[in-house]
Amino acid sequence: MKPSKFAYVNAKTLDEALLSLKQPESKIIAGGQSLVPLMNYRLSQPSTLIDISSIIELSQISVQDHKLEIGSLVTHNQAITSKDITKFLPIISFALEHTAHKTIRNSGTIGGSAAHADPSAEWPLLIMLLDCSINIISYKNSRTILAKDFFISELTTDLKEDEIIKSFNFPKIKQNYGWSFEEIVQRSGDFALFSAGSIIEIDHNIIVNSKLCVGGAGETPIRLSNIEALIKGKNIESNFDNIKNDQFLSLLDPTSDEHASMEYRLHIGPQVIRNVLINSIQNYKDNKND
Amino acid sequence: MINKSEITITVNGERFNEVVEPRMLASDFIREQLKLTGTHVGCEHGVCGACTILVDGKTTRSCLKFAVQLNGSIVETIENFGSIEKLDRIQAAFKKNHALQCGFCTPGFVITVKELLETEKLETDEDIRRGLSGNLCRCTGYENIVKTVKELIQTRKSY
């Protein structure tokens, strides 16, 4: 339960961190809440550990015309207490209250959670749900990638060895909308056995657009594009009664692990998804009456 | 090449200049190099909460930080919370309500409770239980710990 030996670099600037990444078997550490357990178990044995936690430019949250840009070092608790995030995308603050425990949320970061890519974690689900794009930088160039191309499979992303996640672009939602997030856990703070989030945009009581995403249901968070297409144009009073369980399940691919069986996940999935759809409509109605 | 790093750190108000190997966990550094053995090491992978300390005023799992990362930080451990002769108010409430038996998890609980009292509303038992959910206790069944926190809420000045 002790990490193997490594050299430590406390990078003060992004350039210094990117240059250090050229060393073989180097690894970035931010909050360390996923990486250090892996190192303690020696499942991860980097030769060089590059600490980016003091690069201040990566811990900013900025509001721009069409988006919120969240720096990769923003901690879960920083996001939960951010007035800007609560104002523009309250689903983020709400969902992150479910991430581990307060102590872990003091250190854990959005960049670390995205790079770790646990398909049942909250940040990956939110990133996929909210059509986020991710700004990535290497020593040679920089690029922006869509969430759907970033998450490849369980614990695997498109991030290359010489790259660092700089920030996340969350588009603002222009239309009036309702939102909901729900997850099933054995104990408060555990990874979700199944989770779902939704955003439903509404105009004159008609669903004009929606985003629906599930976690713990496959190798990455999964957008349920079939359901999104199905409910478009429907009246908000339709209650989604006509959607069959099979339709909710058609894009899911959960596995069994020590916490829950595949059958259990497929059993609770439709109910959780139905709940977030209904609760999103209710959330829209509640806010309208305020 | 494995570098050793010199770190300057303030622990419980005292300044230390120490040389550490990068792989040394903060929990081992505090216990073995500073000889402050009140911070307990349970699971060593961030699950049990026994090693919780305060770093720059915020709770931190010391088994999930490397000592070298604490360079320049202000750290508070359970040793700063009172003495056997004069327990601090959280410790006294734990004792009064039998919120411990073997005591292994207690340093982590006391530090977690301090942060909860200062930062959370804690309006319901569920709020309290959610706040405590990152710390494991194998003796009490949690009932008396929840009772202790409820009592402490009554007498807190502000949060």
HADDOCK unambig.tbl for C-alpha pairs under 7 A between the chains (distance, minus, plus):
assign (segid A and resid 1 and name CA) (segid B and resid 44 and name CA) 6.64 0.50 0.50
assign (segid A and resid 3 and name CA) (segid B and resid 23 and name CA) 6.08 0.50 0.50
assign (segid A and resid 4 and name CA) (segid B and resid 23 and name CA) 6.92 0.50 0.50
assign (segid A and resid 5 and name CA) (segid B and resid 23 and name CA) 5.86 0.50 0.50
assign (segid A and resid 6 and name CA) (segid B and resid 2 and name CA) 6.12 0.50 0.50
assign (segid A and resid 6 and name CA) (segid B and resid 22 and name CA) 6.70 0.50 0.50
assign (segid A and resid 6 and name CA) (segid B and resid 23 and name CA) 6.50 0.50 0.50
assign (segid A and resid 7 and name CA) (segid B and resid 1 and name CA) 6.84 0.50 0.50
assign (segid A and resid 7 and name CA) (segid B and resid 2 and name CA) 4.93 0.50 0.50
assign (segid A and resid 7 and name CA) (segid B and resid 3 and name CA) 5.63 0.50 0.50
assign (segid A and resid 7 and name CA) (segid B and resid 22 and name CA) 6.55 0.50 0.50
assign (segid A and resid 8 and name CA) (segid B and resid 22 and name CA) 5.91 0.50 0.50
assign (segid A and resid 32 and name CA) (segid B and resid 64 and name CA) 6.53 0.50 0.50
assign (segid A and resid 33 and name CA) (segid B and resid 64 and name CA) 6.32 0.50 0.50
assign (segid A and resid 36 and name CA) (segid B and resid 64 and name CA) 5.48 0.50 0.50
assign (segid A and resid 37 and name CA) (segid B and resid 45 and name CA) 4.60 0.50 0.50
assign (segid A and resid 37 and name CA) (segid B and resid 46 and name CA) 6.82 0.50 0.50
assign (segid A and resid 37 and name CA) (segid B and resid 64 and name CA) 6.81 0.50 0.50
assign (segid A and resid 40 and name CA) (segid B and resid 45 and name CA) 6.75 0.50 0.50
assign (segid A and resid 101 and name CA) (segid B and resid 133 and name CA) 6.97 0.50 0.50
assign (segid A and resid 101 and name CA) (segid B and resid 134 and name CA) 5.40 0.50 0.50
assign (segid A and resid 103 and name CA) (segid B and resid 59 and name CA) 5.24 0.50 0.50
assign (segid A and resid 103 and name CA) (segid B and resid 60 and name CA) 5.55 0.50 0.50
assign (segid A and resid 103 and name CA) (segid B and resid 61 and name CA) 6.99 0.50 0.50
assign (segid A and resid 106 and name CA) (segid B and resid 58 and name CA) 6.92 0.50 0.50
assign (segid A and resid 188 and name CA) (segid B and resid 130 and name CA) 6.10 0.50 0.50
assign (segid A and resid 188 and name CA) (segid B and resid 133 and name CA) 6.26 0.50 0.50
assign (segid A and resid 189 and name CA) (segid B and resid 133 and name CA) 6.90 0.50 0.50
